[in-house]
Amino acid sequence: MVEIYCENTKKSIQCEPGTTLSQLLKKTEIKGKWPFLAAIVDNQLKELSFPVYMPHQVRFIDYTDRDGQRCYSRSLIFVLQRAIAKLYPQYSLIVDYNMQNGMYCELRELEQEEGESPKVVSLSEDEIDKIRETMQELINADLPFTREKVHTEEAVKLFRNNHREEKAVLHESRGKFFTTVYYLDGYADHFYGPLAESTGVLRTFVFESFSRGFLLNIPTITSPYEIKKSPYQYKLFDVFKEHSEWCSILGVRGVGNLNNTILDNKSRDMIQIAEGLHERKYAAIADQIYQRRGDVKLVLIAGPSSSGKTTTSKRVALQCKVLGLNPIIIEMDNYFVDREKTPRDEHGHYDFESFHALDVEFLSLQMNQLFNGETIVLPKFNFAEGKRIINGDTLKMGEKDILIMEGIHALNPALTKGINPDKYFRIYASALTSLSLDENNNISTSDNRLIRRIVRDGNYRGVSPEETILRWPSVRRGEIKNIFPYQENADVMFNSALIYELPVLKYYAEPLLRRIHPNSPASTESIRLLKFLSYIQGMQPCEISLIPPTSVIREFIGGSSFKY
């Protein structure tokens, strides 16, 4: 018999070798509020079909766990894929990117002229309803998700037969002997993490038309059976679309193409073109500011963690100088309230990310004084003492002067409530990659930023990768509360994602992630990120040296010509 320790019940249970986690779950008789979707076995995520042959520590997870939600999402995408294959086998499903309203998807024609991009197929509301109904039928049938390992050559043939060319190219570029293939109702595909045991647990989703495609939305972690309606993010959608066009310019749509570009020694061209596209965007933003130079005196920049806000502010400032303006960077952190006035969170800790941690009234007063031609004494916040100090530095704006201020609350309308709207210009910056692993497995923008932060924190801030990973959920909660609700307020959005950055980050991130001890609470996440990076061909130092010193990625890997 094998002894399994169940974290959910805090008890050990005996079972026969070869017992699956699903069978073990029935033995434990755990009564969960939501259906269990997968399990963490010795800090590794496993499907419920996983058989045990030796002692393990097991924690069963449901939708309220981030890994459980990912499992739900992957499984639902497979149901959508199967429904499309049943109804419209002449089209290919593309899961492009994640938005607040859900995963944006498109159907594209399989046949196209040589050298042309596949045409997007617009669906009628009746066709959308038919897909939704077919998905529900598959869910009501409670069909099992099964998996098997097959030789990679056989898997590639399966993928090509199902018109998943990007998936086939990716697995050819990996150089692995065997590949895991999942099956649903006789249809084969590959996913980059465990699926649910069967379709019956996928009870809640919203499927609706949007733009030229449609949105597949799932619940939030806190409300597994409820989907809250969110405003459509049209500006964010346009930025994602723009990045897709950049991918097309480089001939890199999926990670398989990216890998082949590196293996074919074409990194130099890819880096130069990607940086050139960024340079044009910085210049275009500066042009918009310059066109309003008679009115705009303040540029506000916001974005989530590791989005490259600091480099963005410096690059925009540089382009403004080229146009004859004189940008002056002011730190929003200097307008913090004194420590004793700082709000506290539910745990009694100071909440420095709270909007009320800023002295908005004082900030508005000083901005308006500057706009009126007055001289102000700049504040400086002493973080050691937790107090604002006045060190005598003064500022008076000249005709060509323009202020640039960066902060998480920069797009919150409450921050600029006391300032004339004509006086400020707002920028939202984030790493909004639309690069995908393959047709139906997109890359999370959150994962992209987390890897950036792990590299920067580990190499330049003295913060271990374990600490960064454990802090990330708190960082994400702050972003969801303080940044994402206001991103559509921006006058312009800047996408700091670079098509070549993941191969660069892999070189730095993998050694850091491997340092995390298997018993660490951060181990599950580090294993997931290492698996994700295993699909990407890393760049070598000689290729990384080609990245210009002004690139936004230098903010994270070092070697920047800017001072931070």
Secondary structure, DSSP 4 states (H G I P E B T S, - for coil): -EEEEETTTTEEEEE-TTEEHHHHHHHHT---SS---EEEETTEEE-TT-EE-S-EEEEEE-TTSHHHHHHHHHHHHHHHHHHHHHH-TTEEEEEEEEETTEEEEEEEES---TTSPPPEEP--HHHHHHHHHHHHHHHHTTPBPEEEEEEHHHHHHHHHHTT-HHHHHHHHHHT-SEEEEEEETTEEE--SS---SBGGG----EEEEETTEEEEE---TT-TT--------HHHHHHHHHHHHHHHHHT--BHHHHHHHHHTT-HHHHHHHHHHHHHHHHHHHHHHHHHTTTT--EEEEE--TTS-HHHHHHHHHHHHHHTT-EEEEEEGGGGBPPGGGS-B-TTS-B-TTSGGGB-HHHHHHHHHHHHTT--EEEEEEETTTTEEEEEEEEE---TTEEEEEE-TTTT-TTTTTTS-GGGEEEEEEE-----EEETTEEPPHHHHHHHHHHHHHHHHS---HHHHHHHHHHHHHHHHHHTGGGGGG-SEEEE---TTHHHHHHHHHHHHHHTS-TTSTTHHHHHHHHHHHHTSPPPPHHHHTTS-TT-TTHHHHS--SS--
